[in-house]
Amino acid sequence: MAAKQANVQYSNEDLEPPILSIEDAIARSSFFDLPPAIYPKQIGDLTKGMDEADHKILSAEVKLGSQHYFYMETQTALAIPDEDNCIVVYCSTQLPEQTQGVIAKCLGVPEHNVRVITRRVGGGFGGKALRAVPIAAACALAAFTLHRPVRMYLDRKTDMIMIGGRHPMKINYSVGFKSDGKITALHIDLFINAGMTIDLSPLIPSAVITALEKYNWGALSFNIKLCKTNLTSKSAMRAPGDVQGSYIAEAIIEHVAAFLSMDTDSVRRKNLHTYESLRSFYGPSSGDASEYTLPGIVDELASTASYLQRLGMVQYFNNCNKWKKRGISWVPIIYRVTPRPTPGKVSILNDGSVVVEVGGVEIGQGLWTKVKQMVAFVLGQLWDDASLNLLDKLRIIQVDSLSLIQAGFTGGSTTSESNCEAARLASSILVSRLKPLKQSLEEQMGSISWETLISQATMQAVNLSASAFWVPENKLDYLNYGAAISEVEVDILTGATTILRTDLTYDCGQSLNPAVDLGQIEGAFVQGIGFFLYEEHVENSDGLVVSDGTWTYKIPTVDTIPKQFNVKLMKSGHHEKRLLSSKASGEPPLLLASSVHCAVREAIRAARAEFSSNDDKHSTSTFQLDVPATMPVVKELCGLNTVEKYLETLASSQGKVEA
């Protein structure tokens, strides 16, 4: 409240006009440097690929907007001064260790004087990473200066104005292709609006290109610019860069199909990777040929979801209905993830209860559930008959920056599996210590209980606390695969979109907890629907955020979820290098929500064909549908002006008949 009473005055004389768009940044060459070490690698010979093409589309454009994080809990922190010039900060963050370092520098004290504790986070999606640090640091500074506890939290409006969100992008592309739809070369100019500070923006280009590479483009080249503007800094948001890259690929595929007057399905299939081309684009991340499950996923999904039959039903519906049109479309995804080094600690107390510490933060992704299962599973192996169930004896405690160091960050979809592996290693150490004692006791006493084992271990000075630091072997990247089919119905007169059905298949490996992974997949998909259809980040001519609350910013609700939502977890084979053969599930399924956007495009195409003249047939199939495809955008692209002309013509013809 006090901050809102402050009156800050400053002069803007002799200042250049602010840079408020990607176009402004390009015109004034306002860019951040992109380190060469993380610049994506280009594939093949673009000139040769273009020469081999029968057709070319030159300088086409795609635009993607931003997206607010809109977590349930806004940014918050509580700082409490402690003795010896120390401070304890409780904050909602995905980066406790980095937050500790920034606070220490801000206060001018060693890091061991700053203790950051995070019990859990009420929703993050990347917005509680670097964007949470200024709130925690400001709160700590006030508490340190005033020598009294200070609590800070942002109201929803302030949070939405200052925290930023997903990176807006502008893409210009040129693509060469054969008459049968096979693409031979692609070049894109990628412009990313990073905002006023660099934040995590240098990581975005690589993610965009990696997701874009889900199709075999033949040759792929690109020019990437991180645009520095005077807008709020953008940061990593769930599937950062990947969701944009995957959609860009679909926009290009659909443009090629429209140019050739071909079915989009056949163009997609024509350009799916073989295992050989997958290796050329993704390298060692591709794994073995048996791990490339995407073609099988696509075929199975098309069969189980009756894609061809429903495509015919959609065409029949559109022929019978003038003011409502349906569309159906499917998309594949390839998503690369990188497990990270992670610490874990497991301690058994005197009464047999177990305390577990891991570096990851529980942000609603089911981390604690999976870690508890893993520790119970490993410690339970002390009993050969698997009769020991320790779940009720386990407790995961909060992340503490002075208790467990080198914790890294929570994000990137691999936190659960990395932390489970660290916990597994620590638990295995305890099993190796307890197993000889258990065998000795059983020889003397027969069958023994868990409590007896721990009591004897305590008396015999067995170390009942074990720490482990898991480091992935050889930067163990791997690929995730999935596909989704979505069917929508569009009201031409209002632009309202109803998602009738979505069928989704995702390769989750051998899931550690199918219920948790299913929730992650469904939640990610629905958040993706918000990005592609509803969540419009709006700024005024002065660059100020206008969409700063639920009245002006629309997130998905119960009525925007697909009416029929079928999700299948594909259980792929054993993989010795992954944790119990599991795979990530937190972010990749978000990319599949582009199937809804593509289905809307098909419905719009049907509407435009309904009212177009014979001289205007090409424009009915070729048009730009930006992201998000909000009601006004859909309504306009459906051709409301042609609808009005149709009604005028109909009224005129009726008048002539009556005359």
N, C-alpha and C positions, 0 to 999 in steps of 0.2 A: 504494500500500500504506500509506503513512504517513497519508494522510487517513482511512483506516478505523480507525486507532488513536486518532484524536482523540475526546475525550469533551466534547461541548458540552452545557452545562446552562443552562436558562433557565426562567423562571417563566411560567405561563399563567394566573395568577390575574387575575380581573377582566376576562378576555377573553370576548367574545361567542362563541357556537358558530361553528365555521367554516362557510363557504358552500361546499357540496360538489356542488351540482347546479343545473341551470337553475331548477328549482322553488324552491330556496332563494333564488336571486338575485332571482327575481320577487317572492317574498314580502317580501324585505327591500330591494327597489328598488336592488339593487347592479348598476349599469350603467356602462359606459364611454360617453363622448359620441361620437357619430358625426358627423363634420364635414359640414355641409350641402352643401358643394361636391362631395362624392362620394356623396351620398345618391341612390339610383336615382330615375328619374322615373316617375311613375305614368301609366297609359295609359287614356284614355277616361273614361266616366261610370259608376261602379260602380252607383249607384242605378238608373239607367236600364237597365243591363244586367240587374240582378236583376229588375226589373219585367217585362222581356221574357221571362224564363225561364218554362218550363212546370213545371220541377221545381227543387228546391234541396236541397243537402246542406249542413248547417250545423254548424260547429265540429267537423269531423273532425280527426284527429291523425296525424302522421307523426313518427317518431323515427329519428335516424341517429346511430350511434356514432362513435368516433374511430378512427384508424388510425396505427400507428407507422410511422416512415420505414423502418426496418430496411434501411439501406444496408449493403453489405458491409464498408466501412471505417468504423469509428466515428469520433467527433470526435477530432481530433489536431492538435498544433502543436509546432513546434520553434523556440525563440527563441535567437538568438546575439548577444551584445553586440558592438558594433562601435566603432571609434574615434570621437572627437569627440562622445561622448554619444549615439551612434546605436545602432540595433538592427535586426537582420534577422530577420523572422519567416516561417518556412515553415509554411503552414497549409492545411488542407483546407477551402476556403471557396468559396462562390459569389459572395461580395461582397468581393473584395480591397481595393477602394478604401474602402469603409465600415469595414472592419476596421482599416485603416490609421488612419482618423480617430479611431476609438474608442480604439485603443492610444495614440495621441499624447495625447489628453486624459487618459487614465489615467496616463500617465507624466509629464505636464506638460511636453511638449516639442513643438516644431513638427512638422508632418506630414512635412517633408522629412528629419527624423531617423529616421523609421520606414519601413522598406522591407518590404513584404509580397510574398512570392513564392508563387505557386501553380502547380505544374507540371501537376497533374491532380487530380481528385477521385474517390475510389473509391465513387461513388454519392452522390447528393445529394437529389433529389426535393423540394427546398425546405428540407430539414433542415440543409443546410450554408450557409444564408443567415444570417439574424439569429441563429439558435440556435447558430451556430459562433463568434460573436464573443466571448462570455464566456470560452470555453476559450482562444482566442488571446490575449485581453487578460490573463488570469490567468497564462498561461505567460510572456508578455512582462514582466509586472510582477516575477515571480520572477527572471527572468534579469537584468533591469535592476537589481534590488536586490542580487542576489548576485554580480553581475559574472561570471557563468559561464553556459554554455549550459544550457538547461532544456528538457526534452521532456515533453509531456503527451499522454496518450491515455486515453480512457474505455473500460473494459471494457463488454461488451454490456449487462449488467444496469444499470450506472450510466447508460449512454447512454439506455436505454429509460425509465428513471425520470425523468431530468431534462430531456430534450430536447423532450418533448411530441409533437405530431403533428397530425393533421387535426382540424378543429373539430367537436365534437358539436353536434347541433341538435335543436330541437323545433319543429314546425310545426303550427299550427292553421289550417285553411282552411275557407272557405265558398265554394261554387260554385253558379252557376245555369246551367241548360242546357235546351235544347228536347227534345222527345220523340224526335227523330231523332238525338240525341247531340251536336248543335252547342252548344258552350259559349258563353254570352253574357256571363258576368262571373265574376271570381275575386278573392277577397280572402284574403291570408295574413298571419298573425301569425308572424313569424320570430324565434326566440330562438336566439342563437349563444353557445355557451360559449367565451369567449375565454381563460379561465384567469386567472392573477394579474396579468399585465402585458398591455399592449395590443398589443405586437409589430406584426404586419402585419394584425391583425384588422379594422381599418376598411376594408380592400380586399375583404373577403369578401362583404359584402352585395350589392355591385354585380355580382360574378361569379355569385352565386346567382340573382339576378333575370335577368341576361342569358341564362343557360342555360335558365331556366324559360320564357323567352319564345319558345322554339322552337315552341310551339303558339300559335294565334290564340285568345286567351282572350276576345276582344271587349273587355271592360274589365278592367283589372288594377290593383288597389291593394294596399298592404301596409303593415304596421307592423313596424319592425325594431328589435331590442334586442340590443346587445352585452353579454352577461352577464359581470360581474366575479366570479369565484369564487376560492377558495383552492387551486385545483388548478394543476398545472404549466401554464405558458403554452402556448397552442396557436399554431401558425404556419402559413405557407403550405405546403401539400403538393400535389404534382403534381395539376394541375387544381383548384386551391383554390377552393372554393365552386361551381365549375361542375359538378362531379360530383354534389354534393348537389342543386343546382337542377334538373339534368336528371332526376334520379331523382324528385324531388318532383312534377315534371310528369307522369311516368309513373304514379305512385301515384294522382294525381287522375284521370287518364284512365281507369285501371282501375276506380276507385271509381264513376265515372259509368257505365261499361259494365256493371258488376255491378248497379248500382241499376236500370238500364233493361233488364236481362237481354239485353243486346246483345253481339255479338261485339266484343272489344276492338279488333281490326283495323279494323273499320268506324268506330269512334269516333276512333281515331287519324287515319285518313285524312280524316274529316270536319273535323278541326280543324287539319290541316296548313296552313301559310301559303300564300296566293297571293302573288305578288310585291308586290301593292299592300299587303296587310296586313303583309308582311315589312318594307316601307319604314316603315310607321307604328310598328312596334315597334323596329326597329334603325336607322332613319335612314340617313345616308350610308354607314354600314358595309355596307349591303346591296349596294352597287355597282350594276352594270347588270343588267337582267333576265336577260341571257344567263348571268350568273354564278350565278344561283340554280339550282343543280343538284340540290337535294334531292329534288324530286318524281321526277325521272328516275332518281336513285339508288334510291329506294324501289321504283319499278316494275321496274327492271332486276333488282334483288336478289330481289324476290319471284318473278320469272320464272326466273332462273338457279338459284336455290336451291330451286325447286319448292315454294314455301311452302304453297300450297293443297293440293297432293297430300300433302305430309308432314303437314299438319294433319289430314287424313282418316286417315292411317296412325296418328297419335298417338291419335286417338279410338278407332280399332279396337283398338289395343294396350290402352288403358285398359279397354275393354269385356271384353277377354279375360284380363286380369290383375287379381287382387284385391290383391296385396301389393306390387306395384310399379306406379307411375304415371308417365306422361310428360307433359311440358308443352313447348310451343313458343311463342315470342313474338319480336316484332321491335320495335326502337326506332330512332327517328331522332335525330340530334343537330345542333345549330347551336352553333358555338363561335367567339366573337369573340377575335381576338388583336390586339395593338398592337406593331408594330416600334418599336424605340427607337434614339435616336442612339448611334452606335458609332464608335470610332476604329480605324484600321488602318494598318499600316506595312509596306512591302515594301522590302527592301534586297538588292542584287545585289553579291556579293563579288568579289574579283579573279579567282578561278578559275571564275567563272560560277555558283557555287552561290548559292542564294537563301534568305534568312532572312525569315520572315514573323512579324509580331506582330499580334495582335488582342486586343480587350478581353475577349472571352468565355473562359470556362474550360471545358476539356474534362472533362465529367463522364460520359462514356460515350455521349453523344448523337451521336457522329460529327462533331463540329464541325471537328476538324482535317482529317478526310478531305475534307469539303466545301470548306473553305477552300483546301486544297492543289489540289483540282480547279479551283477558280475561278481561282486565280493562274496555274496552268499553262495554262488555257484562254485567259486574256487575253494573257499574254506570248507564247503560241504564235501569236497573230494577227500577229506580226511576219513570219511566214512564210505566204504566201498559200496554199500547198498543204497547210497543216496538218501538215507533216512533223515539226515540232519537238515533242518530248515532254519536258517539263521536270519531270515528277513526281518522278523520282529525284534531282533536284537541289534539291528544296524541303525546307525544314525549318521547322516551326512551333515557336517557342520559348515558354517559360512566360510566364504573366502576371506582370508586375512593376509594382507600383504607382508606382515612380519613373521608369519608362521610358515607359509609355503611360498618360496620364491621361484622366479622364472616361470610364472604361471601363464604368461602370454596373454592372449585375448580370447574372448568368447565370440565366435562367429565363424563364417565360412563353411557351415554345415558339418564340420568334422570334430567339433568339440566333444560330443558325446562319445564317439568311438575312441578318440585320443585319450580322454579321461578314463574311459573304461579299461583301456589297455594299460595305462599307468596303474590303476587300481588293481588290475589283474596281476601285474608284475609284483606289486607290493604284497598282495595276498599270497602269491606263490612263495615268496620268501618266508612268510609265516608258516605256511604249510610244510615247507622243508625243515623248519625248526621244530615244529610240533609233531611231525610224523614219527620220528624215532622214539620220542617220549611216549606217544600213544601206544606204539607197538610194545614198548617195555612195560607200560602199565597194564595192558591187556594180558600180557603173559603172566603177570602177578595177580590181577584182580578179575580177569574176564572182561566182559563188556563194560564200558565206562561211558559216562555222559559228557557232554561238552563242558559243563560247569566243573566237573571233576578234573578234566584234562587241564583246563585253564588254572584251576586252583593249584594243581601239582606243578604246572609250568611256572607259576609265580613263586612257589616255594623253592624251586630248583634254579631260580634266576635265569630262566629262559627269556630272552629279549622278545617282548610281545608288541613291539612297535617296529614297523618296517616302512621305509621310504623307497620310492623308485622314480626314476626320471626316464620316461620313454622317448626315444628318438627314432623317427621313421627311418627305415633303411633306404639309402640312395634316393632321397626326396620322392617318396612313394606316392606320386600322383596317380589317380585312376579316373576312369570315365563312368558317368552314370547315364542310363538310357531310359527313355520313356516315350509314350505317345498318348494323344487324347483326341477324341472325336466329340465335337460339340454341335448341337442343333439349336437354332434360335428362331424366334418369330418377331418380326418388326412391324409395328403399326405405322404405316406410311404417313398418316395424317398428323401423328404426334412425334414420331421418331422414337417412341418407347420400345425397348428391347426386352423380350422375355426369353430366358434361357430354358429351353424345354428339356434338354437332356445332355449330359456329359458322360462319356465312357472313358476311363483313364486307366492305363496300365503302366506301372512303374517297376523297374528292376531294383529291388531293395536288397539284393543279395540274399543272405539268410538273416532276416530281421532279428535284432536283439529283443525287440518288443513290438509285435505287429500292431497292437492297439495304439501305442505311442506314435509309431511311424504313420499309421493311417490318419491320425489326427493332424500330424505335421503336413501330410500330403494334401488333405482337404483344406486346411487352413491356408497353406501357401497358394493353392489354386484360387481360392476365394479372394485373397489379397491381390492376386494377379488380375482377377476380374475387375476389381476396383481401379487398378492402373489402366487397363485397356478400355474401360467403358465409362467410369463414373467420376473418378477423382481428378478434378480439374484445378490445377494450381494456377491461380490468377494473380497478376500484379498490375497495378495501375501505371499510368504514364510516368509517374515519378519513381517507379521501381518498388513501391510499397506493397506488401502482401495484402491482398483483398480477401482471399479465401482463408480466413483466420478462425473459423469455427464451424459447427455443424450446420448453421443456417446457410452458409455459402460454400461448404465443402462436403461432398456427399460420399461417404464410405459405403461399402456393401452392407446390406441388411438382410434379414431373413427372406425377403421377397426377391432378392437378386441372386440367391443361391440356385443352381440348377434344380428344376422341379424333380428331375430324376438324376441322381448322381451315383454312378457306379464306379467304384475304385477297386482295382485288383493289384495286389502286391505279387509281382513275379518273383519266385524263389529260384534264383540262379544257383549254379553249382558251387562246390567248395573252393575256397581260395586260401591258400596257406599263408599268404602275406597280409591278409586283412583280418581284423578282429572277429573271430568266429565267423568269417566269411560275410560280415555285414557290410552295408553301404550307406552312404549319407541320404537323408530324406528331408532336411529342413528347408532347403532353397530350390533345388532343381524343379520340383513340380510347379513352382510359380510360373515358369516359362511356358507351361502347357496351357495357361489361360489365354494365350494368343490364339488358340483354336476358336475361342468365342469371338474374338475380333475378326478373324478370317471368315467365320460363319456369317457375321453381320455384313461383311463385304459382299458375300454371295447373295444375301437377301436384298441388299441395296441394288446389286446388279440386276436381279430379277425385277425389281420395281422400276428401274430406269428403262429396262427393255419393254416393260408394259406400256409406258407412255411415250416412248421415243418415236420419232419419225424415221422413215427409211433413210433419210439423209444424215441421220445422227447416230447410226448404229455403233460406230467405233467408240464414241464417248460414253456409251452405256456400259462398256466393259472396262474401259481404262479411266480411272479416276483415283485421286489421292484421298485416302481415309486416314487422317492423322490420329494420334493417340493423345488423350482419350477420345473415343468415339461417343461423345455425349448426345443426348436427345436432339438438341438443335442441329448438331453436325449431321446426324443421321437423317433427320427430317429434310434438311437442305439437299443432301446428296441423293435422297430418294426422288428429288425433282418436284418439290412442292409447286414451283412455278408451272411445270408441265401438268401437274394435277389440276391446278386452277384453270389452265388453258383447256384441259380436257373437259372440265365441268362447264366452261363457257361454250365450248363446241357442242357438248351434249345438249345444253339448254337452247342453243341456237338451232340445232337440228330438230329438236322437239317443237320449237316455235314454227319452223317451216312446215312441219307435218300438220300442225294445227291450222296453219294458214291454208 
